Amino acid sequence: MMPELGKYAATVLSSYGISILLLVALTALSLRRAARVRRELAAVEARRKP
Amino acid sequence: MSSLWEYANPKKFIETAQRVLPWVAGLSVICLVGGLAWGFFFTPDDYRQGSTVKIIYLHVPAALMAINAWLMMLLASLVWLIRRHHVSALAARAAAPVGAVMTVIALATGAIWGQPMWGTWWVWDPRLTSFLILFLFYLGYIALWAAVEDDDTAADLTSILCMVGSVFALLSRYAVNFWNQGLHQGASVMRAGALAGDTQERVSNVFAVPLFVCIAGFVLLFVALVLLRTQTEIRARRMRALMARERMG
């Protein structure tokens, strides 16, 4: 299944590794902050209700 | 017919974004996983570059999005400056970290690819240099938003910075055409006749088709992340306003 990358295996795999890691980290951080801000806003709005 | 300006209403924007986001995110995952798997596993090596040609599926879409993210921020900043719609300023703010990550991917994969092909990780070539300056503009833009407490003032200042940085966003795309020097090659994908007829130094269809799938994946991922992050910025702004009201009693 794994393609034959020859002498450039480290070059190709490190490019894919770094890029996928950065994209996954960006997505995970965006989702985490979205959930945190939504929770905090709900708490502030709940405090305002009589 | 509904007007585009309806989405300047934060509530309307959030409602629409929530409806659209799952579809855009799902499509982006399909295109990214499909395009990258196709490129990595099912395309041949290039006769000159060997297996390093597989880096094209990350480097080109990331570079394209690094520039286009800044241009999207420019448009949103202009809308803020002219029409004072908060959602557009917050959309520009939301897009900046996504564009910065795309720039890092383009720079990192470019350096890793350049080492075996050019014999160097880095060279002060017009395109590479303008790309590095674009990255510094991204950092400055993000830092400026974080440094200014008043949201409207921050939006004004970052919009001006965005306009200045647009020069480097455009330069990083067209620098190879202005200066006939440097190691980076000219356009060979997004070029008239690149897919048909013109056979001189164009990217072969074997590589171009999965590359276009990856580009679609990166564009959709950018849209999905900006929709998600803009909602977050709108909520964070509302939270700051409510807390300020609480403090004032």
Chai-1 contact restraints between the chains, C-beta under 6 A:
chainA,res_idxA,chainB,res_idxB,connection_type,confidence,min_distance_angstrom,max_distance_angstrom,comment,restraint_id
A,P3,B,F41,contact,1.0,0.0,6.0,A-B,restraint_1
A,L5,B,S51,contact,1.0,0.0,6.0,A-B,restraint_2
A,G6,B,S51,contact,1.0,0.0,6.0,A-B,restraint_3
A,Y8,B,G50,contact,1.0,0.0,6.0,A-B,restraint_4
A,Y8,B,S51,contact,1.0,0.0,6.0,A-B,restraint_5
A,Y8,B,T52,contact,1.0,0.0,6.0,A-B,restraint_6
A,T11,B,T52,contact,1.0,0.0,6.0,A-B,restraint_7
A,T11,B,I112,contact,1.0,0.0,6.0,A-B,restraint_8
A,T11,B,P116,contact,1.0,0.0,6.0,A-B,restraint_9
A,V12,B,S51,contact,1.0,0.0,6.0,A-B,restraint_10
A,V12,B,K54,contact,1.0,0.0,6.0,A-B,restraint_11
A,S14,B,I112,contact,1.0,0.0,6.0,A-B,restraint_12
A,S15,B,I55,contact,1.0,0.0,6.0,A-B,restraint_13
A,S15,B,L58,contact,1.0,0.0,6.0,A-B,restraint_14
A,S15,B,T109,contact,1.0,0.0,6.0,A-B,restraint_15
A,S15,B,I112,contact,1.0,0.0,6.0,A-B,restraint_16
A,I18,B,A108,contact,1.0,0.0,6.0,A-B,restraint_17
A,S19,B,L58,contact,1.0,0.0,6.0,A-B,restraint_18
A,S19,B,I105,contact,1.0,0.0,6.0,A-B,restraint_19
A,L22,B,V101,contact,1.0,0.0,6.0,A-B,restraint_20
A,L22,B,I105,contact,1.0,0.0,6.0,A-B,restraint_21
A,L26,B,V101,contact,1.0,0.0,6.0,A-B,restraint_22
A,S30,B,L225,contact,1.0,0.0,6.0,A-B,restraint_23
A,S30,B,L228,contact,1.0,0.0,6.0,A-B,restraint_24
A,S30,B,R229,contact,1.0,0.0,6.0,A-B,restraint_25
A,R33,B,T232,contact,1.0,0.0,6.0,A-B,restraint_26
A,A34,B,L228,contact,1.0,0.0,6.0,A-B,restraint_27
A,A34,B,T232,contact,1.0,0.0,6.0,A-B,restraint_28
A,V37,B,T232,contact,1.0,0.0,6.0,A-B,restraint_29
A,V37,B,R235,contact,1.0,0.0,6.0,A-B,restraint_30
A,V37,B,A236,contact,1.0,0.0,6.0,A-B,restraint_31
A,L41,B,R235,contact,1.0,0.0,6.0,A-B,restraint_32
A,L41,B,M239,contact,1.0,0.0,6.0,A-B,restraint_33
A,V44,B,M239,contact,1.0,0.0,6.0,A-B,restraint_34
A,V44,B,L242,contact,1.0,0.0,6.0,A-B,restraint_35
